[in-house]
Amino acid sequence: MDLFSPQAAPDEWLVIATGVAALALTVPRRLWLLARNAITIAHEGGHALVALACRRRLEAIRLHSDTSGLTVTRGRPTGPGVVLTLAAGYTAAPLLGLGGAALLGAGLVAVLLWAATGLLLAMLVMVRNAYGILSVLLTGTLFVLVSWLTAPEVQAVFAYAVVWFLLLGGVRPPFELQAKRRHGGAPDSDADQLSRLTHVPAGVWLAFFHTVSLCCLIGGGRWLLGF
């Protein structure tokens, strides 16, 4: 199939089923602790991509088994570049989900799958710990296998499930961060670093993360459901 050939969306019940499946991975704590690794990959990838766009030097990405991550960049310690880089983490998964929903709304399933594969391969080059390499490699391999070895109908269902998970899974981390901060945890979170850089309260940055994730879920969900 040609990469840019529009593909019909799955039946409505399948679109809804993939959303329910994604929600089932997001809500129960035990499943979420496993699935959250994919959101962490998007989070750290967001930091890295924006850092490069802002001409910061990307030195390393680390992904840990507790689903935390770290992206190390070098450049000016203040200014728009570092602010945008920090702001990109919690907004990355929802925005990627929104972009994916737009592609699926246009029927460009193959474009989505290969774009995701390319981003994962690019990220793999900068991962500097064994667990992170394994996580990104397995995720990228899954995308390649689905893209090469499955029927278009299976590719579409997989793509819808991935996008739903990015949209739904992107909503939970800001709430988790909010809970940690309420109990005195995460003093060096993205929101707290942004607060120190911009003199805008961390709560305002948390509200920004919530707004982006919820708006992306609403907008992306409408595209996926064909509204």
N, C-alpha and C positions, 0 to 999 in steps of 0.2 A: 504494500500500500504506500502511495506517495505520502511523504511526511506532512504536507500541507493540505491533503484532501480531507474535507470535513467528514466527520463520522457521526452517524445518528446516535442520539443519546439512548441509554438503556431505557427499558420500560420504567414508568414512574414508580412502580412498587420496588424495583431494584434500586433506584436512586434513594428512596426512603429507607430501604433496608441497609444500604451502605452507611447512611447517616446514623441509623440506630446502632449499627455495629461499632461505628466510631465513638458514639456516645457511651457504649458499653465498655470501651477501653479507657474512657476519660473519667468516669464517675467512680467506679469501685477502686479503693485505694491500692489493693494488691496488683490489679491489672495496670493501673496508672503508673505505678512505680517501675514497671517493665516498659510500658509504651512511652513513657516520658522521655526516654533516650532520644526518640525521634524529634521531639520538640527541642531538646537541648542541642541537637545537631543544627536545627534551623536557627536557634538562638545565637549560637556561636558563629554560625555561617553568616548571619546578619551583621554581627559585629565586624567580621573579617571583610565582607563585601563592601560595607560602607567605609571602613578604614582605608581600603585600597582606593575607593572612589574619591576620598578626601586627601589622597596622596600621603597617607601615613604608611610607615613601614610595618608590614605584617611579619612578625617573628615566629609565632607559634600558636597553635590551637591545641587545647587539651580537653578531653572528655573523660569523665570519671564514672565509675560504676554506681555511685550514689546519685547519678543523673545531674550532677553539677558539671560546670565547665569553666574554661578560662581561655580568653583570647588575649594574647600579648601583642601590643603594637608600640611603635616608637614614633615620636613626633613632638610637636609643641604640646606642653602639658595643659594649656588652656586654649580657648578659641572654638570656633564653630566645628572644626574637624573632630575634635575629641568629644564634643557634645553630641554631634550626630552619630558618632561611632557608639557611644554609650547608649543613646536612645534607640539604637537599631536592634538591640537584643530582644527585649520583650515584645517588640512590634513585628519581628521578622516572621514568625510562624503565621500570625493572622494575615499579614500582607501577602506572604507567599500563597496562603490559602485563597485569598481574594483574587490574586493573579491567576492561580490555577482554575478557579471557578469561571473567570472570564474566558480562559482558553477552552474549557469544557463547554461553556455556553455557546462558543463558536464552533464546537465540534472538533477542535484540534487536540485530540487525545494523544496522538503520536508526538506532537510538538511538546506537550507537557511532559511526557515520559522521558524523552531524550534531553529536554532542558534540565530536568531534575537530575538525570544521570550525569550530565556535564558538570553541574554545580557540585555534585558529590565528589566527582573525580578531581575537580579543581581544589576542593577543600581537603581531600586526602593528602595532597602534596604538602600541606602545612601542618598536619596533625603530628604531634611529637610524643605521644605515649601509646603504649601497646593497646590498651583498652579502646582508646579513641580510634586508632587505625582499624581495629577489628570491627567496631561499630559502624564506621563509615563504609568500610569495604563490604560488609554483609548487606548493608542497606543499598549500596550502589549495585551490588551483584543481583539483588532481588529485582531492581528496576530493569537491569539488562535482560535478565531471564524472562521477565514478563513481556518486555518489548520485542524480544526475538522469537520466543518459543510458544507464545499463546495466541489464540484467535483474537481478532479485533474486539469481539464482544467481551472477552475476559479482560483485555486491556482497559476497556472503558469502565468496567465494574471496579477494577483495581484503582484506576485513576480517580474515580469518584470517591472511593473509600479513603484514599490518601488525602484528597482535598478536604473532605469532611473532617478528617482527623486534625489537619492543620488548623482549620477554623474553630473546631470545638476544643481541641487541646490547647490552642493558643489563649483561650479564655481563663484557664485555671491558674497558670503560673503567677499572674499579678495578684490573685487572691491569696496564693500561698505566701508570696513575699509580704503582703499586707499583714497576714497572721504572724509571720516571723517578726516583723518590726514591732507589732503590738506587744510581743513578749520580750522585746529587747534584743532580738537576734538580727543577723544580717546587717551589721553596721556599715559594711562597705559594699552594699548592694548597688546596682546600677542607679536606682533612684537616689540613694544617699550621695553617691559620687556626683551625679548630675546636680543635686542640690548644692553641694559645696562649690561646684564650678559656676553655677548660674545664679546662686543666691535665691533660687526659687524653692520653696519647701518641697521636701521629698514626697509629701502627700499629694502635691499638685502633679508631680511626675507620675505617681501611682495612678492618679485619676486619668492622666493622659494615656497610660498603658491600658487601663480598663476601657476607655473610650474607643481606642483604636481596635482592640480585640472584639468588642461587642459590635461596633459598626461593621467591621469586616465579616463577622458571623452573619449579621442581618443581610448585608449586601451580597455576600458570597452565597448564602443559603437561597436567596431569591434567584440568583443565576442558576444554581444547581437544580432547583425545582421548576425552573422555567417560568417564573413569574415576571 
